[in-house]
Amino acid sequence: MPHLLDTTDTDADLPRRTGVVVIGAGIIGISTALSLAERGMAVTVLEKGRVGAEQSSRNWGWCRTTGRDLAEVPLAMESVRLWDGMAARIGADVGFRRAGVAYVAETPRELEGHAAWLERARDYQVGTRLLDADETAALLPTAGRRFHGALYTPTDGKAEPQHAVPAMATAARRLGVAPADANAAMMEQYAWRDFGLRPENRIMIHNQYLHALVGGGVLGLVLWLAVLLGSLVQPGLRQNPYIRHFVVVFGAALCVDSMLELQTGYNLFVFGYGFLVVAAGRATARPQL
C-alpha cells in the first residue's frame, strides 16, 4: 500500500529576520510553530526535506491515555483535548476520531495488571473501564478469538499522521510561519568544503567519525589510523613522544570543532582514548622498584 503524504509548500529562501527558529517540520516542530504564531510571534521552521515526511507521518496516530505511565496521564488527556479541537482550530480535517482504545488481556494475569493500572489512574478521571470477556467480545466482534477482558477508554482516539502535519503546517503558514527548505542553505554553506569533487560525486557526511577523518585529509586519516591501531598492536609505540603529542593535539583540535557542533560523544572518545594510551605508556615506562 503506497504511503500517501499530503504536501505543503516551503520557501527556498531563508528569511533575514525572525523571532523564533524551529528546527524540524515534524509534528513537534509544526505544532510548536503553530502555537507560537497564534500568539503573534514571528516563526521560521527549518526542514531539510519535506514537511512531516519522517516519523511524524509513519506512526500509528494514536492519541491515548490508556495504559500510560501515570506521570504522562495529565499530558495525554490534554493532548486528546487539543486534538479534538484541531480541525476547528486550523480549518482542515486532520482525521482525528474518538474511536476508543482497548488493551486486550490474553491471560487472567494481564487482566489483573490492567485492573491495577485502572485503580491507580482513577484519581485522574480518565474515563477508562475494565471489560469482561463478554463485553470485550461485543466490542470486538471481528477479533476471531476470545479474550479474558480488556482495558477500554472510549474517549481515546487517533489522527491521520499523513494528513495532520501538512494541514497544521498550512494553517501555520497562513499565520505567517515560513517553513523554509534548509537543504539548499546547507549545501551552500558547505559548498566550499567540496575537496575538489564534482557535484555528482559529493556526499553529505553526518557521521561524526567520518566527518573528522575526511576533514583531516589523507595525512590526517593515515596518522589517525596509525595512532588508533598501532599503539594497540604495538604497546611500545605508546612511549613514543610523537604519538602522545599527536593524540593530544589532534584530540584538542577535534574537541574545539566537536564542541562547536555539539558532538560531545566524539570528544569523550578522543580524550578517553588519548588518556588511556598516554597513561598506559607512562605505566610501561615507569621503572620497577
Helices and strands as residue ranges (DSSP letters): E 20-23, H 27-38, E 43-47, G 55-57, E 62-63, G 70-72, H 73-84, H 86-90, E 101-105, H 108-121, G 122-124, E 129-131, H 133-139, E 149-153, E 157-158, H 161-174, E 178-181, H 182-189, G 191-193, G 199-201, H 208-215, H 217-225, I 226-230, H 231-233, G 235-239, H 241-260, H 264-285
